[in-house]
Amino acid sequence: MERIIDSIPLLKIRKWYDYDVQMLFRILYWCALRPMEAIELEKKDFNFTNRTISLHQTKTKKNDIALIPVRFSPQLKNYVISKEEGRLFEGLTYHAFYTWLKRLGKMLEIESWVTPQLETGEKTVGHIFRKSIGKAMVYGEITDDKGNNFKIPTISKHLRHKKPSMTEDNYLKANISQVAEIF
């Protein structure tokens, strides 16, 4: 993730500040958001007391809530406070975002961003942030504040999946015995 963040200046995006694009990517990753959920965020959607983000219409719900992880909350709060009222990424479209990912994928040789989704059979471009945080939580790259690995039900809640089996089978491509080996 940091390699991607560090490479954003190489895109030489004229309409956007590199830091804004970097924060968009961090929000997608740490808060496990879908691309349009993050693109449409407004300043008023953030509640730093409860560490939540109010999402409007999502893929599965009319109104949903995403959690802001403790370790990301201070950085995100500073960013949101610095923004004007309204959308954080005013004028950003999914098409522009998708183009950035494709260019980064080619530049950094990220297979999931250069292989057509029709070939992979998965949402591998925009959803990569959600999948990456889920896998980092499963494999212990990100641990809780006591250094413990997260359990599948917790990861599932962070990804806002209805059932842990959705997280295991569809997102992490792991069966229960593979997951049991990790824990």
N, C-alpha and C positions, 0 to 999 in steps of 0.2 A: 504494500500500500504506500509506504513512504517513497519507494522508487517512482511510483506513478505521480505522487504529489510533487516530488522534486523535479519531475520532467515537464510539468505543465508550462513553465516559461519557454521551453523549446517549441511549443506550439505557436508562439508569437501571435496570440489572439489579440486583435486590435480593439474590438468592442468591449472586452471585459478585462478587468484587472486580474492578474494571475492569482492574487490572494483570494478573490471572490470565487474563482473556479476551484482553487484548492479547498476552500471551506465547503463548497458544494459537495465535493468528493468526500470530504471528511464527514459531513452530515449524512450522506448516503451510507457510508460505511458504519460509523459508530451508532447511528440511530436505526440502522437496518431499514432504510426507506427505499421504496421504488422510485425510479427517476422522476415521474410526474409529481409524486408526493412532495419531493424536495424542491422541484422547480417552482411549484405553486405556493411554497411557504410564505407566510406574511409575518411581520414582526409580532403581531398580536397573538400568533399561534403558540408562542413559547411561554411556558410557566416554569421559571427556574426554581421557585420554591418547592414545587412538586416534582421537578425534573421531567416534565412532560411536554410533548408537542401535540397540539390538537390538529388532526388531519381532517381535511374535508372529505369529499367523496374519494374513497379508495377502491381498489379492485374488488374488495369483498364486503365493505361496509359503507354506510352513508357517512357516519362520523366515527373516527377511530382515534386512538391515542397511541403515540409512540413514546418510549422511554429514552431519556437522555442519560447515558452512562455517567457515573460520578466522575471518572477520569477525564471525560470530554466536556463536562458542564462548564468549568471556568473559561475555557477557550471559546466555547460556543456563546456563552453569555457576553463576553467582551465583544465578540463579533456582532451579535444581534443588537446590543446597546448602541453600537457605532452606526447602525443603519437608520435610514429615514423610515417613517411609517409606510406601510404598504408591503408589497412583495419584496423579498430579499433579493431576488434575481429577476427584477422587472425586465420584461422583454425577452427573456430566455425561452427558447423553444426546445422541444424534444429533439427536433432535427439537428439543431446546433450542437446540443449535448452529444447526440449519437455520433456526429461527425468528429467531435473531439476524441471520443473513445476509439473510433476506427483509426484515426491518425496516430494516437498514442499506441494502439495495438500494433500497428505497423512499425512504428519507431522503436518500441521496446520488445518487439517480438512476443506479444501476448497472444497466444494461440486462440483463446476464447473470444478475443475481440477481432480477429481477422478471419476466422472460420465462419462461414454463413450459418445462421441459426437453423436454416433448413437442413443443413448437413448434421449438426450436432443434435437436433431435436429438442433443444433446450433454449431457454432465455438466457443466453450467455453474455450478452452485451451489457445492457443496463442493470440486470439483476446480479451481476457479478459482485457488487458491493455487499448485498445481502448474503449471498452464498459465502463470500470470503469471511465475513464476521462470524457467521455460523460455524464454519470450519475452524476458524481460529479459536472459538470458544470450546469446541469439541476437543481439539487436539492440544489444548493447554497453552496455546500461544498467547491467549488472553485469559487471565484467571480472575477470580473474585478478589476482594481486598485482603483476604487471608491466604492467598496463593493457591486456592483450591480450584480444580476444574469445574466448569459449569455442567450441570446435569441437563439431559435432553429436554425435560419439561420447561426448564428455565430458558434454554435457548429458543425453544418453540414459542414461548411467550414473547421474548424479545423480537423475534421475527414476525410476531402477530399471526401465527398459524393457529387454526382451530384445534388441531390435534398434533401431538408429538410425532405420530407416524408420518404426517406430512413432512415434517422437518427431517426425519431419518431417511425416509424412502425417496422423496422427491428432491429435497434440497441437498442433503449431504451424501446421497447415494450410498447409504450405509444400512446394513441390516442390524438387527438387535445384537447379534453375536459380535459383530465388528465393534459396535458401540460399547458393549460390555467389556471388551478387551482394553478400551481406553480408560474405563473407570475401574 
